[in-house]
Amino acid sequence: MLYGAGAYVLWGLFPLYWPLLKPAGAMEILAHRIMWSLVAVAAILAAGRNWSRLRAITWRQAGLLALAAVLVSANWGTFIYAVNSGHTIEGALGYFINPLISVLFGVAVFRERLRFWQWAAVGLGTAAVVLLTVDYGRLPWIALVLACSFGTYGLLKKFANTPSVESLTVETAVMFLPALAVAVTLQVRGDAAVGHHGIGHAALVAGAGLVTAVPLLLFNSAAIRLPLSTIGMLQYLAPILQFLIGLLVQDERMPASRWAGFLLVWLALIALTWDGVRAARRTRPLPEPVPEAVH
């Protein structure tokens, strides 16, 4: 339980870390996060002498992980942009509605039939998006990009069925050259911040790799010890903390209409959780793969 709580609390505290990397822009931070994450996970594999696990990955799995790499990069970049541009609360909204996106994927991909409370949750979530669109004066695209990219990422990881550290190694390796190209281009154009604001700033940027790897390792340790239902409940810690940071620390605006939209989302999550608890009581749970989580 402590491993799981630690993972989600760290993910929830990410909005406090990315602003420390300013004046670097979101693209530059993303590029360095990818590169230094590869360094971090490679070091973890080397320390555990687990390189052989990479050789066990099939070409089909590698292809799925390559697609997943593009999606998680889009997810990371969007969240960094959201935090550093004053939209942390909208970013938190994306992770609040992610379970609803997963329910829709269950219908679209696995032909699952929704129960009453699942339909109610989807309806409330849809109403929330409509209300927040009116409130923002635009579609809440940050939240939708985060939710859809992470939901699709999780779907691909489910099909790939590869352990987190090994899969993250493949994903960051796939994106390493594009990330390096972005970092080099910014340096050549004179638009880079990394390397021009002291060793402390450079160390914080390099630390993005460790910041990515540590909660992932904690999550893995929790996932092999806790029931999937417990992991599902713990996942709400991250967006709750992100929401509170945006509201209380970064002082983002929350007019009454926005509160109403979030209330609808929270009611949807309560309905979804209630339905899951009832379903779990009726049927004996069968072993199933634990969903990957990379923020």
C-alpha positions as CSV (number, residue, x, y, z in Angstrom):
1,M,0.0,0.0,0.0
2,L,2.9,2.4,0.8
3,Y,4.5,1.6,-2.5
4,G,1.3,2.4,-4.4
5,A,0.5,5.5,-2.4
6,G,4.1,6.7,-2.9
7,A,3.9,6.3,-6.7
8,Y,0.6,8.2,-7.1
9,V,1.6,10.9,-4.6
10,L,4.8,11.5,-6.6
11,W,2.8,11.6,-9.8
12,G,0.4,14.0,-8.1
13,L,3.3,16.3,-7.1
14,F,4.7,16.6,-10.7
15,P,3.1,20.1,-11.1
16,L,5.5,21.3,-8.5
17,Y,8.5,20.0,-10.4
18,W,8.0,21.1,-14.0
19,P,7.9,24.9,-13.2
20,L,11.4,24.5,-11.7
21,L,12.7,23.8,-15.2
22,K,11.6,27.2,-16.6
23,P,12.6,29.1,-18.7
24,A,12.9,25.9,-20.7
25,G,9.8,25.4,-22.8
26,A,7.6,22.4,-22.9
27,M,9.2,20.8,-26.0
28,E,12.7,21.2,-24.6
29,I,11.7,19.8,-21.2
30,L,10.0,16.9,-23.0
31,A,13.0,16.2,-25.1
32,H,15.3,16.0,-22.1
33,R,12.8,14.0,-20.0
34,I,12.8,11.3,-22.8
35,M,16.6,11.3,-23.0
36,W,17.3,11.2,-19.3
37,S,14.5,8.7,-18.7
38,L,16.3,6.3,-21.1
39,V,19.5,6.8,-19.1
40,A,17.6,6.1,-15.8
41,V,15.8,3.0,-16.9
42,A,19.0,1.7,-18.6
43,A,20.8,2.1,-15.3
44,I,18.0,0.3,-13.5
45,L,18.3,-2.6,-16.0
46,A,22.0,-2.7,-15.7
47,A,21.9,-2.7,-11.9
48,G,19.5,-5.7,-11.9
49,R,21.3,-7.4,-14.8
50,N,18.0,-7.7,-16.6
51,W,19.2,-6.9,-20.1
52,S,18.0,-10.4,-21.2
53,R,14.4,-9.3,-20.7
54,L,14.8,-6.9,-23.5
55,R,15.8,-9.7,-25.9
56,A,12.6,-11.5,-25.0
57,I,10.5,-8.7,-26.5
58,T,8.9,-9.8,-29.9
59,W,8.7,-7.7,-33.0
60,R,4.9,-7.4,-32.4
61,Q,5.5,-6.2,-28.9
62,A,8.1,-3.7,-30.2
63,G,5.8,-2.3,-32.8
64,L,3.0,-1.8,-30.2
65,L,5.5,-0.2,-27.8
66,A,6.7,2.1,-30.6
67,L,3.1,3.4,-31.1
68,A,2.8,3.7,-27.3
69,A,6.0,5.7,-27.2
70,V,4.4,8.4,-29.5
71,L,1.3,8.5,-27.4
72,V,3.1,8.8,-24.0
73,S,5.4,11.5,-25.4
74,A,2.3,13.5,-26.5
75,N,0.8,12.9,-23.0
76,W,4.0,14.0,-21.2
77,G,4.4,17.1,-23.5
78,T,0.8,18.1,-23.1
79,F,0.9,17.8,-19.3
80,I,4.2,19.8,-19.0
81,Y,2.7,22.5,-21.2
82,A,-0.5,22.5,-19.1
83,V,1.4,22.9,-15.8
84,N,3.8,25.5,-17.1
85,S,1.2,27.6,-18.8
86,G,-1.2,27.8,-15.8
87,H,-3.6,25.0,-16.7
88,T,-2.8,22.5,-14.0
89,I,-6.4,22.0,-13.0
90,E,-7.4,21.3,-16.6
91,G,-4.6,18.8,-16.7
92,A,-5.9,17.1,-13.5
93,L,-9.3,16.9,-15.2
94,G,-7.8,14.8,-17.9
95,Y,-6.7,12.2,-15.4
96,F,-10.0,12.4,-13.6
97,I,-11.9,11.5,-16.8
98,N,-9.4,8.9,-17.9
99,P,-11.4,6.0,-16.3
100,L,-14.4,7.1,-18.3
101,I,-12.3,6.9,-21.5
102,S,-11.3,3.4,-20.5
103,V,-14.9,2.4,-20.1
104,L,-15.6,3.7,-23.7
105,F,-12.6,1.8,-25.0
106,G,-14.1,-1.4,-23.4
107,V,-17.3,-0.9,-25.5
108,A,-15.5,0.1,-28.7
109,V,-12.6,-2.4,-28.7
110,F,-13.7,-5.3,-26.5
111,R,-17.5,-5.1,-27.3
112,E,-18.3,-4.9,-23.6
113,R,-21.9,-4.2,-22.5
114,L,-22.2,-1.4,-20.0
115,R,-24.2,-1.7,-16.9
116,F,-26.6,1.0,-15.7
117,W,-24.2,2.8,-13.4
118,Q,-21.5,2.7,-16.1
119,W,-23.9,4.4,-18.6
120,A,-24.7,6.9,-15.9
121,A,-21.0,7.7,-15.4
122,V,-20.5,8.1,-19.1
123,G,-23.5,10.4,-19.3
124,L,-22.3,12.6,-16.4
125,G,-18.8,12.8,-17.9
126,T,-20.2,13.9,-21.2
127,A,-22.4,16.5,-19.5
128,A,-19.3,17.7,-17.7
129,V,-17.3,18.1,-20.9
130,V,-20.2,20.1,-22.5
131,L,-20.5,22.4,-19.4
132,L,-16.7,22.9,-19.2
133,T,-16.6,23.7,-22.9
134,V,-19.1,26.5,-22.3
135,D,-17.1,27.6,-19.2
136,Y,-13.7,27.7,-20.9
137,G,-15.2,29.1,-24.1
138,R,-13.4,26.3,-26.0
139,L,-13.2,22.5,-25.9
140,P,-11.1,21.5,-22.9
141,W,-8.6,20.1,-25.3
142,I,-5.8,19.7,-22.7
143,A,-7.9,17.4,-20.6
144,L,-9.2,15.4,-23.6
145,V,-5.7,15.0,-25.1
146,L,-4.4,13.8,-21.8
147,A,-7.3,11.4,-21.2
148,C,-7.4,10.0,-24.7
149,S,-3.6,9.7,-25.2
150,F,-3.2,7.9,-21.8
151,G,-6.2,5.7,-22.4
152,T,-4.9,4.6,-25.8
153,Y,-1.4,4.2,-24.4
154,G,-2.8,1.9,-21.7
155,L,-4.7,-0.1,-24.3
156,L,-1.5,-0.6,-26.4
157,K,0.4,-1.6,-23.3
158,K,-2.3,-4.1,-22.4
159,F,-1.9,-5.7,-25.9
160,A,2.0,-5.6,-25.6
161,N,1.9,-7.2,-22.1
162,T,5.5,-6.1,-21.3
163,P,6.8,-5.2,-17.8
164,S,7.0,-1.5,-17.1
165,V,10.7,-0.9,-16.9
166,E,11.5,-2.9,-20.0
167,S,8.6,-1.3,-21.9
168,L,9.7,2.2,-20.9
169,T,13.2,1.4,-22.0
170,V,11.9,0.5,-25.5
171,E,9.6,3.5,-25.6
172,T,12.3,6.0,-24.6
173,A,14.8,4.4,-27.0
174,V,12.3,4.8,-29.8
175,M,11.8,8.5,-29.0
176,F,15.5,9.2,-28.2
177,L,16.7,10.3,-31.6
178,P,13.7,12.7,-32.2
179,A,14.2,14.1,-28.7
180,L,17.9,14.5,-29.3
181,A,17.1,16.3,-32.6
182,V,14.8,18.7,-30.8
183,A,17.4,19.5,-28.1
184,V,20.2,20.0,-30.7
185,T,18.0,22.2,-32.9
186,L,17.1,24.4,-30.0
187,Q,20.8,24.8,-29.1
188,V,21.8,25.6,-32.7
189,R,19.0,28.2,-33.0
190,G,20.0,29.7,-29.7
191,D,16.5,29.1,-28.2
192,A,17.6,26.5,-25.7
193,A,17.5,27.2,-21.9
194,V,19.3,24.0,-20.8
195,G,23.0,24.7,-20.3
196,H,22.5,28.5,-20.1
197,H,21.1,28.9,-16.6
198,G,23.6,27.4,-14.3
199,I,24.5,23.9,-13.2
200,G,21.5,23.8,-10.8
201,H,19.0,24.2,-13.6
202,A,20.9,21.6,-15.7
203,A,20.8,19.2,-12.8
204,L,17.1,19.6,-12.3
205,V,16.5,19.0,-16.1
206,A,18.6,15.8,-15.9
207,G,16.7,14.8,-12.8
208,A,13.6,14.5,-14.9
209,G,14.8,11.0,-15.8
210,L,15.0,9.9,-12.1
211,V,11.7,11.7,-11.4
212,T,10.1,9.6,-14.1
213,A,11.7,6.3,-13.1
214,V,11.2,6.3,-9.3
215,P,7.4,6.4,-9.1
216,L,7.3,3.8,-11.9
217,L,9.4,1.4,-9.7
218,L,7.2,2.1,-6.7
219,F,4.1,1.4,-8.9
220,N,5.6,-1.9,-10.0
221,S,6.3,-3.0,-6.5
222,A,2.7,-2.2,-5.5
223,A,1.2,-3.8,-8.5
224,I,2.6,-7.3,-7.8
225,R,1.4,-7.1,-4.2
226,L,-2.0,-5.3,-4.2
227,P,-5.4,-6.3,-5.8
228,L,-6.2,-4.5,-9.0
229,S,-9.2,-2.9,-7.3
230,T,-6.9,-1.3,-4.7
231,I,-4.6,0.1,-7.4
232,G,-7.7,1.5,-9.1
233,M,-8.7,3.4,-6.0
234,L,-5.2,4.7,-5.4
235,Q,-5.0,6.2,-8.9
236,Y,-7.3,9.0,-7.8
237,L,-4.6,10.3,-5.5
238,A,-2.6,11.8,-8.5
239,P,-5.3,14.0,-10.0
240,I,-6.6,15.1,-6.6
241,L,-3.2,16.4,-5.6
242,Q,-2.7,18.0,-9.1
243,F,-6.1,19.7,-8.7
244,L,-5.2,21.0,-5.2
245,I,-1.8,22.3,-6.4
246,G,-3.5,24.1,-9.2
247,L,-6.1,25.6,-6.9
248,L,-4.1,26.3,-3.7
249,V,-0.5,26.7,-4.8
250,Q,-0.7,28.1,-8.4
251,D,-3.9,30.0,-7.6
252,E,-5.8,29.1,-10.8
253,R,-9.3,30.5,-11.3
254,M,-12.3,28.2,-10.5
255,P,-15.5,30.0,-11.2
256,A,-18.8,28.5,-10.1
257,S,-19.5,27.0,-13.6
258,R,-16.1,25.2,-13.5
259,W,-16.8,23.8,-10.0
260,A,-20.1,22.5,-11.4
261,G,-18.3,20.7,-14.3
262,F,-15.8,19.1,-11.9
263,L,-18.7,18.1,-9.6
264,L,-20.3,16.2,-12.5
265,V,-17.0,14.4,-13.2
266,W,-16.6,13.5,-9.5
267,L,-20.2,12.2,-9.4
268,A,-19.4,10.1,-12.5
269,L,-16.3,8.6,-10.8
270,I,-18.4,7.8,-7.7
271,A,-20.9,6.0,-9.9
272,L,-18.2,4.1,-11.7
273,T,-16.5,3.2,-8.4
274,W,-19.8,2.1,-6.9
275,D,-20.5,-0.1,-9.9
276,G,-17.1,-1.7,-9.7
277,V,-17.5,-2.5,-6.1
278,R,-20.9,-4.1,-6.6
279,A,-19.6,-6.1,-9.6
280,A,-16.6,-7.3,-7.6
281,R,-18.8,-8.5,-4.8
282,R,-21.0,-10.5,-7.2
283,T,-18.2,-12.3,-9.0
284,R,-15.0,-13.9,-7.8
285,P,-12.1,-11.9,-9.3
286,L,-9.9,-13.6,-11.9
287,P,-6.2,-12.9,-12.3
288,E,-5.6,-10.2,-14.9
289,P,-2.7,-8.0,-16.0
290,V,-2.2,-4.8,-14.0
291,P,-2.6,-1.7,-16.2
292,E,0.6,0.2,-16.8
293,A,0.9,3.7,-15.4
294,V,3.4,6.2,-16.7
295,H,2.8,9.9,-16.1
